[in-house]
């Protein structure tokens, strides 16, 4: 990611300790750093890595002004004030990304460029082929499920027409000595038959779709980002659930109710459900682990995911080169560089002055491992969707069988009744 692209920015002021004054500017958060840029001079007044932060607190300056303080390694304390929309929102976002970074200390190494290995390429190619085949299978299953749905709708229409035919036949069969239409015991029998039909129709409600595909901590806001609070996002097979820190449900978006998922950045999305005649339901979610959920959302909501122009600005930039040249290994850092690598050593007969170290390349690089992880998550999502669709179609087949048998029985019964009337 380039230096000019930030996950989020807030206008505010920064206290310059050397000049004993406050400077207006913008506090910006990137994937790995936090910085403050002056509005007047465009100078970077403060910039430090999230991994160097020791503490984030909400304090008061001179016991009056509400401020946000960040304690850096080396006991360096940074004061930020007049933050908009308010310091609580800024605190919630900064603390979330800071804590998530503490929980994943190896994240810095993820952005480093690595050469692709032959084994990694083979694995990625194999998984990509399996993913394509599973996508084709899912498309066929979806088409088959739509056909089952159309057949069920046709049977429901037939059942409705048979109900009309039953009422007409009952009027023709009604006796002249009973002036109130149907005979009482026939009404009870028909009521029992209707209850049985309703129970069979209620059986087709689909399988249990409460399986959780992904769950990530997030900072949640309903509507605009002026009230961001800690919470979490649950991606289920049939819905999206937004919950608070106490795991209490804030809102549940059913899969067919979601109208739009806007992706502002790899770490920020907006989920919207539109209504006619009343305000839309819109939730904005910000999370350091959003890339893990985005791969699943792209598979589940292909036509509803929209990437904004802000997302296009996020590009992966190569990491800075290491201080030590790739071809040489220092004696002090030898043990650290060789902890996780098999290093065969050959010592010349002349002594220890000549030491040749050959570093074996890993079978799969870190970048390939991350790519494989994302692809396997997509495969898991596809497999869960295929399993859910198969379960739904099994139940649809049961409903089709029972509905067809019931319709056949009613047709035969009505045929016999019409023959008796002739």
N, C-alpha and C positions, 0 to 999 in steps of 0.2 A: 504494500500500500504506500502510495506516495505521501510525502510529508505534508502536502497541502490539503489532504483529505482527512476529515475528522469524523468520528462517530457522532459526536454531539458537541455543541458550543453554547455558551451562555454569556450574555453581557454582564459585566460587573466591574469591580475595582480591585487592585492589588496594592498591598502596603509595601513600599520600598523602605526597608529599614535604614539604609545608609542615608537617605535624604529626609527620613521622617515625614513621609507624605504618601497620600493615596493617588494611584494612577488608574484612570479609566481604560478599559480594554475588554478583551474577550478571553474567557477561560475555555479551552478546547481540550477534548479527550480523544485520543487516538487508540489504536489497539494496544499499544505498549507504553505510551507516554501521556503526560499531562503537562500542558504549557499555557502560559498567559502572554498575550500579545497586546501591546499598547495601541490604542486607537490613534494617538497623535503621531508618534514616531515610528509605528509599525515594528517596533523592536521587541524581540522575545525577552521579556523580563524574567521569566521563570520557566524552566523546562527540566523535567526529571522523569525517570522511568517509574512505572507502577510498581515494579519489583523493589524499588528503593523506599517506598512509602512504609512507614512504621505505624502511623495512626491517622485517622480522619475523624475530626470532631466538630461539633457545632458549639461555638463559644460566643462571648460578647466582648467587644472592644470598648474599653473605658466604661464598662458596665452598662452601656447604653446601646451601641450599635451591634446588631446581630451579624456575626461573621462565621465563616467556615475556615478551619485551620487544617493544614496538612503537615504532618511531622515527617521529615525525610531523614534518611540515615545520616549520621554525623550530627544529630540534634539540631538540624536546620528546620526552622518552623516558618511556614508560609501562611499569610493571612489573606483571605479573599472576602470581600464585602459587597453589598448592594447587588447581589446576584438575582437575576430574573429568570423565570417567574418568581422563585423564592429559593432560599438556601436549602429547604427540606428536600425539594425535588433534586437539586444538584447533589446533595449528600447521598440520597438513595441511589442515584445512578453511579456516582463515583465509588461508593462502598461496594456495590454489586460487582463492578468490573474489577476492582481491587481484590476482593475476596475470591472471585473466580480465578484470577491470575495466581493467587497464592495456592489455590487448590490444584493448579496445573503448572508446576514450575518448569516443565519442559517445553512450554509453549514458544519460547524464544527460538528454539532450534527448528521449529516447524517451518519458518519462513526461509531457511537457508537453502540455497540451490544445491541439488544433489544430482549426480549423474544416474540415469536410469540403468538398471541392471537387466541382463537378459532374462533372469528368473522373474524379476518383477514385471517385465513386459509380457512374459508368457502368462503369468497369473492374471494380470489386468485384462489381457485379450480373452482368456478363458472365462472370466467373470462377466465381461461385456457380452460374450456370446450367449451365456446362460441368461443374462438379463434380457437380451433381445428376444430369445425364445419364450421366456416367461411373459414378456409384454404381449407377444403375439397370442399366447394362450389366454391371457387375460382379456384381450380383445374379442376372441372367439367366445369365451365364457360370457362376456357382457352382452354380446349379440344374442346368444342363446337364452340368457335371462330375460332380455327384452321380448323375445318370442313367447316365453312362458307367461310373461305379464300380459301380453296381448291375448293369449289363449284364456287366461283367467278372466280378463275383462269381457271376452266374448261369452264365456260360460255364465258370468254374472248377468249379462243382458238376456241370455236364454232363460235363466232362472226367473228374472223379472217378468219376461213374457209369459212364462208358464204360470206365474202367480196371477197375472191378468186373466189367462185362460181358465184358471181354477175358479176365480170369482164369477166369470160368465157362466161356467158350467154349473156352479152352485145355484145361481139365480134360475137357471133353466130347470134344475132338479128340485127346487124348493116346492114343497107340497102346499096345496091350497088351504089345508086345515091349520097350518102354522103361519100366521100373518106377519111374523117378525123376521122373515128371511131364513137364515140357517137354523137347523135344529141344534139345541144346546150341546149335545154330546159330540156333534161334529165340530162345533167351535173349539172344544177342548182338544180334540185330536189334531186339528189344524194348528192350534197354538203350540202344541208339543212339537209338531213338525217344523214350525218356524223357529222355535228355540234351538232345535237340533241344527238347522241350517245356519243360524247365527253363530253357534258354537264352532261349526266347521269353518266358517269364514273368519272368525276371530283367531283360529289356529294359525292362519297365515299372517304372522306379524314379524317374520324374519328371525334369524338367530340372535344370540346374545352378541351385541356389537360393542360391548364395554371393554374390549381389549385395548390396553395402552400400548401404543407403538413407541412413543417418545415422551419424555417428561423433562422439562428444563426449567431452572429458576429464571425469573425475569422481573423486570420493573414494569408495572402495568399502570395504564391510565385509560379512563373512559373518555373518549373524545380527544381533546387536545392534550399536549404533554405538559399541562400546567399543574397536574396532580399525580405525578408518577409515584407509585408506592410499590414496595416489594411484594412479589407474588410468584406465580408459576404458570406455565402453559403446558397442558396435557393434550397430546395428539392421539386421538382414539381412532378406531377403524371407521366409525360412523359420525364423529363429531369432533369439535375443538372445545376444550374447557379452559376457562380462565379462572384461576383461584387466587386467594390472598395468602398471606404467610401462615395463617392458621388452617390452610387447606379447605377453607369454606368457599363454596362455589359462588363466583361473581356473575358468570354468564356461561351458558352452554350454546354454542353454535352448531346446530345440526348440519350435516354435510350438504343437504339439499337446500338449506336456508342461507348459506354463505353466498353473497353476491360478488365480493371482491376481496382479494388479499394483495395489498400494495406492499412491495418490498422497497424500502427506502435505502437500506444498506444491508450488508451481510449480518448486521446485528439488530436491525429494527424493521418491524413490519406493522401494518395496520389491517385489521380484520373488520369488514363492514357487512352489515345486513340491512338492506333497504326496505322501507315500508311506504305505503301509499296513505297519505293523510295523517301521518305522525312521524316524529323524528327517527332518523336511522340509528341503529345500534352499532357503535364503532368503538373498538378497543385498540390502543396503541401499545405495542410490546417491545421492550428493549432488553436484549440479553447477550451476554458474552458467549453463550452456547447456541445462539440462534442458527449458525451454519449447520448444526446437527439436525435441527428440525426443518430447515429449509429444503433439504434433499427429500424429506418425506412429504412435505407440503407440495412440492413440485410434482411428485408422482400422484398424489391424491387429488389435487385441484389444478390440473394442467391448464384448463381454459380460464380459470379464475385468478391465477397468479399474474400480477402485473408488476414489472420492474420499472421503477421511476427513473428519471434522468439523474437523480442523486446517486442511484446505485451504479450507474455507468462510470462515475468518477472513482470508484474503488477499484484499484488495480494493484496487483501484487508486484512490489518492487524488490529487486534483489537485495539481499542483506549485505551489510558492509563486510569487506574481506577481513579475515583473521589477521591478528598482529603478527603471528608466526607464519613464515612462508610454508606453502604446502609441502615442499620438498625436504624441509629440514625439521628436526625435532629437537627441542631444547632438553637438557638434562633434568631441569627442575620440573618441567611439565610432562616428562616421559611417562611417569606413573599414572597421571591423570588422563593422558591421551590414550593409554593402552589398557584401561580398566576393562572395557567391554569389547576389545579386539584381540583376536589371536595373532600374536607377533612372534614368528620364528626368528631367532637370532643366530647369526654366524659371526664368530669372533676369529679374526685372523691370527696366524701363528706368531706374528711379531709382537703381540700383546693386546692391550685393551685400547690402544690409540685409534685403531681402525674398527669401527662398529657399523655394520650394515644392518639396517632395520627394514624389513619388508612388511608392510601393513596389508593384510588381506581385506579386500572390499567386502562389505556385508552382502548377503544374498539378496535382501530386499531393502531399498533405501527408505528413509523416513517419509519422504514425499509419496513414494509408492504405497507405503503402508497406510498413510492417511487416505489416499485415493481408493485403495482396496476397502478400507473401513466404510467410506461413504457409499461405495457400490454395494457392499454387503448389506448395509442398512436399507438401501433401496430394494435389494433382493428380498430382504425380510418383509418389507412393507408389501411388495408384490405378492409374496407367498401368503401373507395374512389376508390380503384382499381376495386372492383366489380361493383360499379356504372358506372365507365368509360367503363368497358368491356360491360356492358349491353347496354349503349348508343351506343357503337360502333356496337354491334350486331344488335340493332334495325335498324341502318342505313344500315348495311350489308343486312338485310332482305329486306329493301326497294329496294336496288340495285339489289338483287337477283330477286325480283318480276318483276321489270321493265326490267331487262336483259332477263329474261325468256319469258316475253310477247313479247319483241322485237324479240328475236330469233325465237319464234313460228310464229310470223307474217312474218318474212323473209323466213322461210322454206316454209310456205304456198304459199307465193308469188313466190318463185323460182320453186315450184312444178307446179304452173299454167303456168309459162313461159316455162318450159320444155315440158309440155303437148302441148302447142301451137306450139312448134318446131317440134313435131313428126308428 
